[in-house]
Amino acid sequence: MTAQDALGEFEQALLLAIVHLGEGAYGVAIRQEIEHRTGRDIAVGALYTSLGRLERKGYVRATTSDPTPDRGGRSKRYFTLRPSGVAALKQARVRHDRMWAGLSPDLRRTRS
């Protein structure tokens, strides 16, 4: 993984929401999961633009369901993490933990 492949905060939130939702990870549910866990409003355009970017990077796979009568015959796009997405999330956590190492919760240095 190169530095340009590093995940941004929103991309991490998307991938983590997909993990939390499991087989139920589709656009609306992902948006609700992130909003519920972070208290952050998510624009629909930002959600789908970022999901498309993660799909192009090979981090997620999208599959389309059969049309359902309860959605007026519309299909849902479900997202699952690919192994490269798992690796990217793990690497992001390692980088994050390295940056927090040596700091207390009140942001004081605990070591040099």
Summary of the structure (lengths in Angstrom):
residues: 112
radius of gyration: 16.5
end to end distance: 28.8
largest distance: 61.2
contacts: 273
relative contact order: 0.16
helix: 58%
strand: 13%
